[in-house]
């Protein structure tokens, strides 16, 4: 038997400590929270993905009365990026949220497991690590890659 630990390196930053490109990405993610359709959870999530062609693609959670057909912000952005810019590769991702009170959440939110799995595949396609910014009002976490948020991801690669 062999036991090993998996660690996730997380850097906590303030908005001012981000690069200019990251601040743009965070702003886009925060803006996208206002385009969510969340009449059931009232939890508004926005995601922004910087692509290798310089474009920033955003997504927001889209709920449905039939709950399981709704889509998270991250997959909404991810699949739109794949459909709109199939030649581009992911460079960096930011995720932000507003809570049921309509205000930005204080602590960062993380993508659900399904979104992490979806995003890992696009990171594999990129051929390099794709940093993940998890955005809260007071703190921002930077993970070095999507895979670091889902260390034992399912993959055929
Ligand atoms: Zn999700």
Boltz pocket constraint, residues with backbone or C-beta under 6 A from the ligand:
constraints:
  - pocket:
      binder: B
      contacts: [[A, 72], [A, 73], [A, 74], [A, 75], [A, 111], [A, 112], [A, 113], [A, 114], [A, 115], [A, 116]]
      max_distance: 6.0
